[in-house]
Amino acid sequence: MTWRSATVVLCSPALPDFLPAAALGVVRAAETVYAAAGLPDSLRVALDAKPAPHPEELTKQSGVVLVAPAAHEPGATALIEAGATVIEAPAPPLVRAVEVMDRLRSPGGCPWDGAQTHDSLRRYLIEETYELLEAIEEQDRSAMREELGDVLLQVLFHARVAAEHESDAFDIDDVAKHLVDKMVGRHQYLFAGVDRVDSADQQQVRWEELKQREKQRESLVDGVALGQPAAALAGKLGQRTGRAGVPFDLLPAEDDEGARLFRIAAAASRSGVDPEGALRAVAKDFAERLRAAEQAARSAGRDPAELDADGWREFWPTSPT
């Protein structure tokens, strides 16, 4: 019988119960499949794999497949050193992203990344969030993909910094677990078959009720990010108070500009309009009109910096750009 090379299949540490897709054909065609120590029982049974023999015996066999959780497992090491073909599950991109962040923050990594703190990173989180918002508004799919990655970077960064905290440390896995628990807990009609929800509006109300109960909030203001842009803040407060039955006449009634702006934003939110988004849309349209007027003036040989009121009216576009 002609001796055939062995194959070592290395499962992903992130998905130890699953076989790499590239290994399926090799495993199915193999005469003998062995399971290394540490391989999950569920995968071993699914493959009908035998317990791996001693490494010395293993290397004498022809055409075998060894499925192992890691390359440092003795049998895998012996076969690899003997020239076995290795099929390895690529690390999921999210896992790889965490690994890269760990490398950047570790001793010998990037000096700039290693020096950052939660406080120093705040500005970048804000900047990246607004860049993502702009990509969404422009419906630029390529930019959205990039900016979502930049926002994800900030999440990974903060989680890694938090993992280094001397007390009350947590890491990205803790963040993800908390998120999963929250999503499942607030969608009991999907995951537990209780509290049936029949509409998006009903789910929104249910979501707010659960948040109030979970966080034991004592005020409608609790949980509102007071540092968000003013129009968004006024809209959020208008929405919260509207759901609670606070009448509109109790909103700020002074006749100054701030109070009037607050009432407009709050009223918009109560009617289902996002005041921040609506105001941004108008502001961006105005900016485009301004650019068009400046360009029109330059095309006519005029300097926009020298235009008076009548000059601006002469070159101002009559319709949205």
Secondary structure, 3 states (H helix, E strand, C coil): CCCCCCEEEECECCECCCCCHHHHHHHHHCCCEEECCCCCHHHHHHHCCEECCCHHHHCCCCCCEEEECCCCCHHHHHHHHCCCEEEECCCCHHHHHHHHHHHHHCCCCCHHHHHCCHHHHHHHHHHHHHHHHHHHHCCCHHHHHHHHHHHHHHHHHHHHHHHCCCCCCCCHHHHHHHHHHHHHHCCHHHHCCCCCCCCHHHHHHHHHHHHHHHHCCCCCCCCCCCCCCHHHHHHHHHHHHHHCCCCHHHCCCCCCHHHHHHHHHHHHHHCCCCHHHHHHHHHHHHHHHHHHHHHHHHHCCCCHHHCCHHHHHHHCCCCCC
